[in-house]
Amino acid sequence: MSKDSSPVFHPETLTAQALGRVAEPYRDIVPPLHLSTTFERADDGSYPGGRVYSRDASPAYDQAEALLAELEAGDSALLFSSGMAAAAAVFQALEPGQRVLAPRNMYWALRKWLILFAEQWQLDLAFYENADLADLEAKLAIGAPKLLWIESPANPTWELTDIAAASALAHRAGAQVAVDATVLTPVHGQALKMGADIVMHSATKYLNGHSDVVAGALVARKDAPLWPRIRTVRALGGAVLGPFEAWLLLRGMRTLFPRVRTASASAMKLAEALERHPAVSQVSYPGLPSHPQHALAQRQFSNGFGGMLSVRIRGGESAARAVAAKLRIFKQATSLGSVESLVEHRASVEGPGTFCPDDLLRVSVGIEHSDDLIADFVQALDSIA
Ligand SMILES: *Cc1c(COP(=O)(O)O)cnc(C)c1O
């Protein structure tokens, strides 16, 4: 592979080789760790290295940002200290008084942040029904919204928003579109190609994939109107990622495709097995024909339907918690998108005001053998029957 990525290569190839770059002078296959916070000026006061200070633009980010831009079909990517910092930067780039539409069902901490902070900063916040384009269209007609925030599939029910149709509606109304694609991942879909202006990731999840880095990312095309301001929000707000975390993230991303493909294939098998079990009242998974938006999922996803599913247990909260406690392979922990499988009683994590049913377990499928995962869940469900 040449130094510059080439469109003739598949994303799997570009990702495995992190764009195929090698570093001078030793021809390192793995990039060196750039720790310097500052860079020397020449006698004439210029910066021959092209860098001034690492809060503005750290060389530790270059390769990971270039790879992410390539994977999401964007022109530019920015790493952040967390997914929340990346999401917050988009809202902080707006002006006071501007109207923002967010889905009713979305990542809980971001919803909480929007209600706590964005409203205080006088963003005019309104919520739409994730799966209801008519509701979205009606809300886009009120108050000239500047930003439509989409999360698809959305935590923790895996409701979908039709990114292409919603983006078209938003653009007609003069709003820009940002998509939280943490769970979709560029393996399953590229939101910019579907019409979004900005893609956001909690890189803590699938992109890094090993539960050992908290990081976030945004990707956009050159012409995204909010982009210059978002760049300023990062450089001056300072929610920057450490160089070692950026290095680990690039290392994690190299295996993105096989990890996500394996997790998705196992999630499909587990979802089918759980749907047949009498102790289960409902399985939410975009890959199941019983998902109310399965037809949309088939258009919006490629390479499977993701590694996340939720399951509702007959017998309510106590039964759901008992199942979680009986699981041996699935660890009871928050977060998602890592190589190890996790299970979480989501309502108790979200706390008061949650929309999450109290009999729901959120499941993040890892890359263990699918037979082991299915057997583990079946023995836990059998034990409460
Ligand atoms: C985890 C997560 C976030 C927040 O990311 P952090 O890296 O934890 O700050 C945002 N959106 C979704 C969908 C997530 O799963």
The ligand as a Gaussian input file, in Angstrom:
#p B3LYP/6-31G(d) Opt

LIG

0 1
 C      -20.789000       5.366000      25.459000
 C      -21.637000       6.146000      24.533000
 C      -21.536000       7.540000      24.471000
 C      -20.605000       8.316000      25.366000
 O      -19.275000       8.006000      25.119000
 P      -18.104000       8.052000      26.256000
 O      -16.904000       7.641000      25.497000
 O      -18.504000       7.113000      27.339000
 O      -18.043000       9.464000      26.745000
 C      -22.341000       8.201000      23.556000
 N      -23.199000       7.537000      22.754000
 C      -23.332000       6.195000      22.795000
 C      -24.296000       5.526000      21.892000
 C      -22.554000       5.453000      23.692000
 O      -22.693000       4.126000      23.740000

